[in-house]
């Protein structure tokens, strides 16, 4: 049932939002050099890697300076990038990931292999479900970059504190991925964006 909802919602989202997606892509291209879409390998269900799509919000090759974004005004983020990140518009291309089956609308956010390699056997349970565009951890940590900015060693803090807590927050959905939880998380995400 969840997969059917994913297909319907992602198809309708891509169709209805196509003019918005085009405008965002044009704005990114006019604002800085490089492609409008950023691609990155992430670890998905059962540990299978896939290509995740996002609108590019940083300058080209910015990920070589670090995988984590630290502070809302990270110098690597472009002016258009700041806007699309603030309202989570950079995540919209992942509707394509959902449509083709790499992701779900709701599920634990997919990590890069570097961090998945640090998971404990218990934490690896997060790979039993499709990763998602949104989850309970995304709702709680919507200002994650600001939290990291306050740390003397952001990556260490992420690995030791934020990453384990994110998995804990998602345990309910991981063990019980039902339609009620699916719809609940979607509504909480939308409410959080408008509140923000």
Secondary structure, DSSP 8 states (H G I E B T S, - for coil): -HHHHHHHHHHHHHHHTHHHHHHHHHHHHHHSSS-SEEEEEEE-GGG-EEEEEEE--B-TTGGGG-SS--STT-TTB-HHHHHHHHTTGGGTTHHHHHHHTSEEEES-----HHHHTT--TTGGGGGGS-EEEE-HHHHHTTTHHHHHHTSSSHHHHIIIIIHHHHHHHTHHHHH---HHHHHHHHHHHHHHHHH-
